[in-house]
Amino acid sequence: MNRAGLRKTRISGLATYVPPRLLTNKDLEMMVETSNEWILQRTGIRERHIVDPGVGTSDLAKEASLKAIAQAGLTPHDIDFIVVGTTTPDMVFPSAACLLQTKIGADRAWGFDLGAACSGFTYALTTAVHMVAAGTHAHALAVGADVMSSIIDYKDRSTCVLFGDGAGAVVLERVGEGGFLGFELGADGSGGPQLYLPAGGSRTPASADSVADRQHFVQMNGREVFKFATRVLVSSAEAVLAECGRTIEDVDVYVPHQANVRIIEYATGKLGIPEDRVVIDVDRYGNTSSGSIPLALADAKADGRLGPGRLVLMTGMGAGLTWGSGLIEWTDGGRA
Ligand SMILES: CC(C)(COP(=O)(O)OP(=O)(O)OC[C@H]1O[C@@H](n2cnc3c(N)ncnc32)[C@H](O)[C@@H]1OP(=O)(O)O)[C@@H](O)C(=O)NCCC(=O)NCCS
């Protein structure tokens, strides 16, 4: 980041958390009219993790954040700013960011939640990077966390097979060389009706009728969202690469939002990224919304793909409609 006097910023800690309980395709066969074969063929998903009753988004975020902060060689006291990308905060207020702040003991931090559905992590990350890059905050915590099982109708086979719960957190700090090179973000509110949760907000507060009508669950036009997702994964990746003067051939690790393996394969093919550079873990987690990109990034780190100097491209997309890409030159050290 060297535009307009922005400082270079890197990820110095990266950690994730998923709740232990598994929901497999076989389990779903007992709940709705579906089959393991259908789910695998149409989505690539085998299983997802689901919270136990009473567990909220800030609980998942806490586990990921404490590990990320320790990995960065810091304590929660060192964190200046917290942003939590989430569509499923523990409650309307206080924010999951405030609940997280006190759970981890980040006594110097301020923060807020950011609602961008499955683009939640890329939006939160972009915000946090700019807080550090502007020079006003030394250490920022960007979290993507969702308990999608709290807003999914387990009687609706067209959505309940897709989603899971999970969280990821990154710590951001200034760096001498490398780090974030650029971002490309966008929104198209006209696509809102394709993927939304009708009730529980100010327009339709919770009522006996809204509950009886199952209006507190995700509604989705799967085919339209599929078309949007494949289109934007390609256009956003191309835009951020062009802005940073890089090409697809330069990308070492591609981390797309994990919604459906068919969406990823379509975008990867269009972009021309070799398969061995693409991170896919949707089979194990399903679509964890804001948790998806940090979970995939952590998988890439665990299997040794995030070495110094490697170019990492990530793209998220989701309800809003929203999307966002980030390009990073991975670096392991050299604090600025
Ligand atoms: C949801 C999705 C997997 C459906 O796959 P698809 O190939 O488009 O399937 P269709 O919607 O055309 O449905 C085909 C048939 O399967 C049925 N079907 C839907 N869900 C099913 C399930 N879980 N099990 C069995 N059959 C199912 C449909 O009812 C339909 O039956 P019909 O032909 O008798 O009407 C796909 O559209 C998708 O992934 N969309 C994007 C969703 C997404 O990623 N959302 C989050 C974005 S962040």
The ligand as a Tripos MOL2 file, in Angstrom:
@<TRIPOS>MOLECULE
LIG
   48    50     1     0     0
SMALL
NO_CHARGES

@<TRIPOS>ATOM
      1 C1        -28.5100  -24.0950   -4.5860 C.3       1 LIG1
      2 C2        -27.8280  -24.8300   -5.7340 C.3       1 LIG1
      3 C3        -26.8210  -25.8300   -5.1830 C.3       1 LIG1
      4 C4        -28.8890  -25.6080   -6.4970 C.3       1 LIG1
      5 O1        -28.2630  -26.3140   -7.5520 O.3       1 LIG1
      6 P1        -28.9020  -26.2980   -9.0170 P.3       1 LIG1
      7 O2        -28.0930  -27.2000   -9.8520 O.co2     1 LIG1
      8 O3        -28.9930  -24.8390   -9.4210 O.co2     1 LIG1
      9 O4        -30.2890  -26.9130   -8.7480 O.3       1 LIG1
     10 P2        -31.7140  -26.2820   -9.0750 P.3       1 LIG1
     11 O5        -31.9670  -25.0980   -8.1800 O.co2     1 LIG1
     12 O6        -31.7810  -26.0750  -10.5590 O.co2     1 LIG1
     13 O7        -32.6470  -27.4430   -8.6330 O.3       1 LIG1
     14 C5        -32.6600  -28.6640   -9.3220 C.3       1 LIG1
     15 C6        -33.6240  -29.5970   -8.6350 C.3       1 LIG1
     16 O8        -33.0310  -30.0570   -7.3980 O.3       1 LIG1
     17 C7        -33.9610  -29.8560   -6.3440 C.3       1 LIG1
     18 N1        -33.2080  -29.6340   -5.1110 N.ar      1 LIG1
     19 C8        -32.8620  -28.4510   -4.5340 C.ar      1 LIG1
     20 N2        -32.1760  -28.6770   -3.4110 N.ar      1 LIG1
     21 C9        -32.1050  -30.0170   -3.2680 C.ar      1 LIG1
     22 C10       -31.5260  -30.8650   -2.3010 C.ar      1 LIG1
     23 N3        -30.8690  -30.3810   -1.2200 N.pl3     1 LIG1
     24 N4        -31.6160  -32.1900   -2.4830 N.ar      1 LIG1
     25 C11       -32.2470  -32.7220   -3.5380 C.ar      1 LIG1
     26 N5        -32.8260  -31.9620   -4.4820 N.ar      1 LIG1
     27 C12       -32.7510  -30.6340   -4.3490 C.ar      1 LIG1
     28 C13       -34.7950  -28.6980   -6.7630 C.3       1 LIG1
     29 O9        -36.0250  -28.7010   -6.0940 O.3       1 LIG1
     30 C14       -34.9380  -28.9350   -8.2360 C.3       1 LIG1
     31 O10       -35.9570  -29.8660   -8.4340 O.3       1 LIG1
     32 P3        -36.9750  -29.7180   -9.6710 P.3       1 LIG1
     33 O11       -36.1180  -29.7870  -10.9030 O.co2     1 LIG1
     34 O12       -37.8880  -30.8760   -9.4880 O.co2     1 LIG1
     35 O13       -37.6260  -28.3730   -9.4810 O.co2     1 LIG1
     36 C15       -27.1180  -23.8230   -6.6920 C.3       1 LIG1
     37 O14       -28.0910  -23.0630   -7.3720 O.3       1 LIG1
     38 C16       -26.1950  -22.9020   -5.9770 C.2       1 LIG1
     39 O15       -25.1720  -23.3090   -5.4480 O.2       1 LIG1
     40 N6        -26.4910  -21.5740   -5.9940 N.am      1 LIG1
     41 C17       -25.6740  -20.6070   -5.3140 C.3       1 LIG1
     42 C18       -25.9560  -20.6750   -3.8380 C.3       1 LIG1
     43 C19       -24.9380  -19.9530   -3.0210 C.2       1 LIG1
     44 O16       -23.7680  -20.1980   -3.1610 O.2       1 LIG1
     45 N7        -25.3950  -19.0800   -2.1270 N.am      1 LIG1
     46 C20       -24.5580  -18.3620   -1.2450 C.3       1 LIG1
     47 C21       -23.7350  -17.3800   -2.0000 C.3       1 LIG1
     48 S1        -22.6790  -16.5110   -0.9540 S.3       1 LIG1
@<TRIPOS>BOND
     1     1     2 1
     2     2     3 1
     3     2     4 1
     4     2    36 1
     5     4     5 1
     6     5     6 1
     7     6     7 2
     8     6     8 1
     9     6     9 1
    10     9    10 1
    11    10    11 2
    12    10    12 1
    13    10    13 1
    14    13    14 1
    15    14    15 1
    16    15    16 1
    17    15    30 1
    18    16    17 1
    19    17    18 1
    20    17    28 1
    21    18    19 ar
    22    18    27 ar
    23    19    20 ar
    24    20    21 ar
    25    21    22 ar
    26    21    27 ar
    27    22    23 1
    28    22    24 ar
    29    24    25 ar
    30    25    26 ar
    31    26    27 ar
    32    28    29 1
    33    28    30 1
    34    30    31 1
    35    31    32 1
    36    32    33 2
    37    32    34 1
    38    32    35 1
    39    36    37 1
    40    36    38 1
    41    38    39 2
    42    38    40 1
    43    40    41 1
    44    41    42 1
    45    42    43 1
    46    43    44 2
    47    43    45 1
    48    45    46 1
    49    46    47 1
    50    47    48 1
@<TRIPOS>SUBSTRUCTURE
     1 LIG1         1 GROUP 0 **** ****
